[in-house]
Amino acid sequence: MPTANFQNLRVLTLESRRAAELATLIAKYGGQPVVAPALREVPLESNLAALDFAAELLLDEIDIAVFLTGAGVRALFDVLAQAHPGDEVRAALSRVRVAARGPKPSNVLRELKVPVWVTAPEPNTWRELLAAMDARQSEQPIAGARIAVQEYGVPNQELLDALEGRGASVMQVPVYKWALPDDLAPLERAVSAIASGDIDVLMLTSGIQLAHLWQVVEMMDCEAAFRKGLASTFLASIGPTTSEEIARRGLTADLEASHPKLGFLVKEAAEQAVAYCAAGRAVPGTR
């Protein structure tokens, strides 16, 4: 088993909410953390979709409610509590099948005393969630069902298409969106550092982080140099959903964490990155 130690490699994280925690973990494993938050969470200016969801829910017109993130669950309940104080919404949700994409939304729902019908197993992607719902169609068929899907930042079009392909009527419920940080200087410095070959490890904990980093690359008009720098950078992904976004950029993750958790991601990157960086890439730009 390789030793889990970055041996002073420079490790870039684009994490926002858990930036301090991730930087501490990187340092614990002997790395030099470089922090450049890529996201700013912005409540939607109009919450009409959330209010429409509540209206259908209270009329018992929703059969299945799908929740994709813990933060999204809390944000949705905050919005609905203003329009429907009391336990109306919670009582209505107890009458429908509630599906959660993993432990984070599931835990928040249970805190709110909302019964959870199915929870996606690891690695907690929409595929595991859909398979869990498919496995329990004897309790609630997807075909013909009215399904509300709480969105997080950007729509999960593959999940929406899969549900509609099974004959469901899907209601999208966006609650918040992601924006670039107000201060782009850390991201601009990160792009320049990658392009110059000064970052050894890029650690991604969500696909939207890479999408935002790429926006800054395009603003700086340096994609060729950035891709060349990435060719010698160890690219670590927290899980399949993030790896899919990496692949959409024509890249390949050098590591996908065995479990989609920060601790596993950092430890496994610390075990593998040193050997990778020592060997270098034989053909630059071939990710």
C-alpha positions as CSV (number, residue, x, y, z in Angstrom):
1,M,0.0,0.0,0.0
2,P,1.5,3.4,-1.0
3,T,2.2,5.9,1.7
4,A,-0.5,8.6,1.8
5,N,1.7,11.7,1.6
6,F,1.7,14.5,-1.0
7,Q,5.4,15.2,-0.2
8,N,4.9,18.9,-0.5
9,L,3.0,18.8,-3.8
10,R,0.9,21.9,-4.6
11,V,-2.7,20.8,-4.4
12,L,-5.4,23.1,-5.9
13,T,-9.0,22.9,-4.5
14,L,-11.9,24.8,-5.9
15,E,-14.1,24.1,-3.0
16,S,-16.2,26.9,-1.5
17,R,-18.3,25.9,1.5
18,R,-15.8,23.3,2.8
19,A,-12.6,25.0,1.6
20,A,-11.1,25.3,5.1
21,E,-11.8,21.6,5.9
22,L,-10.3,20.4,2.6
23,A,-7.2,22.6,2.9
24,T,-6.7,21.2,6.4
25,L,-6.9,17.6,5.1
26,I,-4.5,18.4,2.2
27,A,-2.0,19.8,4.7
28,K,-2.5,16.8,7.0
29,Y,-1.3,14.6,4.2
30,G,1.8,16.7,3.5
31,G,0.5,18.8,0.6
32,Q,0.6,22.6,0.0
33,P,-3.1,23.6,-0.3
34,V,-4.0,26.2,-2.9
35,V,-7.5,27.4,-2.5
36,A,-9.5,29.1,-5.2
37,P,-13.3,29.0,-4.6
38,A,-15.1,28.5,-7.8
39,L,-18.7,28.8,-6.7
40,R,-21.1,31.2,-5.1
41,E,-24.5,29.9,-4.2
42,V,-27.3,32.4,-5.3
43,P,-31.0,32.0,-4.4
44,L,-33.2,32.2,-7.4
45,E,-34.6,35.7,-7.8
46,S,-38.0,34.2,-8.5
47,N,-39.2,31.1,-6.6
48,L,-42.3,30.6,-8.8
49,A,-41.3,27.0,-9.6
50,A,-41.0,26.2,-5.8
51,L,-44.4,27.7,-5.2
52,D,-46.0,25.8,-8.1
53,F,-44.5,22.6,-6.6
54,A,-46.2,23.5,-3.3
55,A,-49.5,24.1,-5.0
56,E,-49.5,20.8,-6.7
57,L,-48.2,19.0,-3.6
58,L,-51.0,20.4,-1.4
59,L,-53.6,19.3,-4.0
60,D,-52.1,15.8,-3.9
61,E,-51.1,16.0,-7.5
62,I,-47.5,14.9,-6.9
63,D,-46.8,11.1,-6.8
64,I,-43.0,11.2,-6.3
65,A,-40.7,14.0,-5.0
66,V,-37.0,13.6,-5.8
67,F,-34.5,15.5,-3.8
68,L,-30.9,15.8,-5.1
69,T,-29.0,17.8,-2.5
70,G,-29.2,18.5,1.2
71,A,-28.7,22.2,0.6
72,G,-31.5,22.2,-1.9
73,V,-33.9,20.5,0.5
74,R,-33.2,23.2,3.1
75,A,-33.5,26.0,0.6
76,L,-36.8,24.7,-0.7
77,F,-38.2,24.4,2.8
78,D,-37.1,27.9,3.6
79,V,-39.0,29.2,0.5
80,L,-42.1,27.2,1.2
81,A,-42.2,28.1,4.9
82,Q,-42.7,31.7,4.0
83,A,-45.7,30.9,1.7
84,H,-47.1,28.0,3.7
85,P,-46.3,28.4,7.4
86,G,-47.0,25.4,9.7
87,D,-46.9,21.8,8.8
88,E,-49.0,21.8,5.6
89,V,-46.1,21.1,3.3
90,R,-44.5,18.5,5.6
91,A,-47.9,16.7,5.9
92,A,-48.4,16.7,2.2
93,L,-44.9,15.3,1.6
94,S,-45.7,12.5,4.0
95,R,-48.4,11.4,1.5
96,V,-46.0,11.0,-1.5
97,R,-43.1,8.8,-2.3
98,V,-39.9,10.7,-1.4
99,A,-36.6,9.7,-3.1
100,A,-33.2,11.1,-2.0
101,R,-30.0,11.1,-4.0
102,G,-27.8,9.9,-1.2
103,P,-27.4,10.5,2.5
104,K,-27.2,14.3,2.5
105,P,-30.7,15.0,1.3
106,S,-31.9,12.0,3.1
107,N,-30.5,13.2,6.4
108,V,-32.0,16.7,6.0
109,L,-35.4,15.2,5.1
110,R,-35.4,13.1,8.2
111,E,-34.4,16.1,10.3
112,L,-37.5,17.7,8.9
113,K,-39.5,14.6,9.8
114,V,-40.3,13.8,6.2
115,P,-40.4,10.0,5.5
116,V,-37.9,8.9,2.9
117,W,-39.1,6.1,0.5
118,V,-35.8,5.4,-1.3
119,T,-32.2,6.6,-0.9
120,A,-29.6,6.0,-3.6
121,P,-26.7,3.9,-2.5
122,E,-23.1,4.9,-3.2
123,P,-21.8,6.4,-5.3
124,N,-25.1,8.4,-5.0
125,T,-25.5,9.4,-8.7
126,W,-28.8,9.8,-10.5
127,R,-28.3,6.2,-11.9
128,E,-28.3,4.6,-8.5
129,L,-31.3,6.7,-7.6
130,L,-33.2,5.7,-10.7
131,A,-32.3,2.0,-10.1
132,A,-33.6,2.2,-6.5
133,M,-36.9,3.7,-7.8
134,D,-37.1,1.1,-10.5
135,A,-36.6,-1.7,-7.9
136,R,-39.7,-0.5,-6.0
137,Q,-42.1,0.1,-8.9
138,S,-44.5,-2.4,-7.3
139,E,-45.1,0.2,-4.6
140,Q,-45.1,3.2,-6.9
141,P,-44.9,2.9,-10.7
142,I,-42.9,5.5,-12.5
143,A,-45.0,5.2,-15.7
144,G,-47.9,7.7,-15.4
145,A,-46.5,9.3,-12.2
146,R,-46.2,13.0,-11.6
147,I,-42.6,13.4,-10.4
148,A,-41.2,16.6,-9.0
149,V,-37.4,16.9,-9.2
150,Q,-35.5,19.4,-6.9
151,E,-32.7,20.8,-9.0
152,Y,-29.3,22.0,-7.9
153,G,-27.6,24.6,-9.9
154,V,-28.1,23.1,-13.3
155,P,-30.8,20.6,-14.5
156,N,-29.8,16.9,-14.6
157,Q,-31.0,16.4,-18.1
158,E,-30.1,12.7,-18.1
159,L,-32.3,12.0,-15.1
160,L,-35.2,14.1,-16.5
161,D,-34.9,12.2,-19.8
162,A,-34.8,8.8,-18.1
163,L,-37.9,9.6,-16.0
164,E,-39.8,10.8,-19.0
165,G,-38.6,7.8,-21.0
166,R,-40.3,5.6,-18.4
167,G,-43.6,7.4,-18.9
168,A,-43.5,10.0,-16.1
169,S,-44.7,13.6,-16.2
170,V,-41.8,15.5,-14.7
171,M,-41.9,18.9,-12.9
172,Q,-38.6,20.7,-12.5
173,V,-38.2,22.5,-9.2
174,P,-35.1,24.7,-9.3
175,V,-34.3,26.2,-5.9
176,Y,-30.9,27.8,-6.2
177,K,-28.2,28.3,-8.8
178,W,-24.5,28.6,-8.9
179,A,-22.6,31.7,-10.0
180,L,-19.0,32.6,-10.3
181,P,-17.5,34.2,-7.2
182,D,-17.6,38.0,-6.9
183,D,-13.8,38.0,-6.7
184,L,-12.3,36.1,-9.6
185,A,-8.7,36.8,-8.7
186,P,-8.1,33.5,-7.0
187,L,-9.5,31.6,-9.9
188,E,-7.5,33.6,-12.4
189,R,-4.3,32.9,-10.4
190,A,-5.2,29.2,-10.4
191,V,-5.7,29.2,-14.2
192,S,-2.3,30.9,-14.6
193,A,-0.6,28.5,-12.2
194,I,-2.0,25.4,-14.1
195,A,-1.0,26.9,-17.4
196,S,2.5,27.5,-16.1
197,G,2.8,23.9,-14.7
198,D,2.9,25.2,-11.1
199,I,0.0,23.0,-9.8
200,D,0.7,19.3,-9.2
201,V,-2.8,18.2,-8.2
202,L,-6.2,19.5,-9.2
203,M,-8.9,18.2,-6.8
204,L,-12.5,18.4,-7.9
205,T,-15.4,17.9,-5.6
206,S,-18.2,18.8,-8.1
207,G,-18.5,19.1,-11.9
208,I,-19.7,22.7,-11.7
209,Q,-16.3,23.6,-10.2
210,L,-14.6,22.6,-13.5
211,A,-17.3,24.3,-15.6
212,H,-16.7,27.6,-13.7
213,L,-12.9,27.1,-14.0
214,W,-13.3,26.7,-17.7
215,Q,-15.3,29.9,-17.9
216,V,-12.4,31.8,-16.4
217,V,-10.0,30.0,-18.8
218,E,-12.2,31.3,-21.7
219,M,-12.3,34.8,-20.3
220,M,-8.5,34.7,-20.1
221,D,-8.2,33.3,-23.6
222,C,-5.6,30.7,-22.6
223,E,-7.2,27.3,-23.3
224,A,-4.2,25.9,-25.2
225,A,-1.8,26.7,-22.4
226,F,-4.3,25.6,-19.8
227,R,-4.8,22.2,-21.4
228,K,-1.0,21.8,-21.8
229,G,-0.6,22.5,-18.1
230,L,-3.3,20.1,-17.2
231,A,-1.5,17.3,-19.1
232,S,1.1,17.2,-16.3
233,T,-1.4,17.8,-13.4
234,F,-2.9,14.9,-11.4
235,L,-6.6,15.2,-11.8
236,A,-8.6,13.8,-8.8
237,S,-12.4,13.4,-8.9
238,I,-14.7,12.8,-6.0
239,G,-17.0,10.6,-7.9
240,P,-18.8,9.5,-11.1
241,T,-20.9,12.7,-11.5
242,T,-17.8,14.9,-11.4
243,S,-15.9,12.5,-13.6
244,E,-18.7,12.8,-16.2
245,E,-18.1,16.6,-16.4
246,I,-14.4,16.0,-16.6
247,A,-15.0,13.7,-19.6
248,R,-17.3,16.3,-21.2
249,R,-14.2,18.6,-21.3
250,G,-12.2,15.9,-23.2
251,L,-10.2,15.0,-20.1
252,T,-9.8,11.9,-18.0
253,A,-9.6,11.7,-14.2
254,D,-6.4,10.2,-13.0
255,L,-8.3,9.2,-9.8
256,E,-11.9,8.7,-8.9
257,A,-12.3,8.3,-5.1
258,S,-13.5,4.9,-4.0
259,H,-16.2,6.5,-2.0
260,P,-17.5,10.0,-2.8
261,K,-16.3,11.6,0.4
262,L,-13.6,14.2,1.1
263,G,-11.5,12.0,3.3
264,F,-11.3,9.2,0.8
265,L,-10.5,11.7,-2.0
266,V,-7.6,13.3,-0.2
267,K,-6.1,10.1,1.2
268,E,-6.2,8.3,-2.2
269,A,-4.8,11.3,-4.0
270,A,-2.0,11.5,-1.5
271,E,-1.3,7.8,-2.2
272,Q,-1.1,8.1,-5.9
273,A,-0.1,11.7,-6.9
274,V,3.6,11.6,-6.1
275,A,4.3,8.6,-8.3
276,Y,2.3,10.2,-11.1
277,C,4.1,13.5,-10.9
278,A,7.4,11.8,-10.7
279,A,6.7,9.9,-13.9
280,G,5.2,12.8,-15.8
281,R,3.0,12.4,-18.8
282,A,4.6,10.9,-21.9
283,V,2.5,12.7,-24.3
284,P,1.4,16.2,-23.2
285,G,-2.2,17.2,-23.9
286,T,-3.6,13.7,-24.5
287,R,-6.1,13.6,-21.6
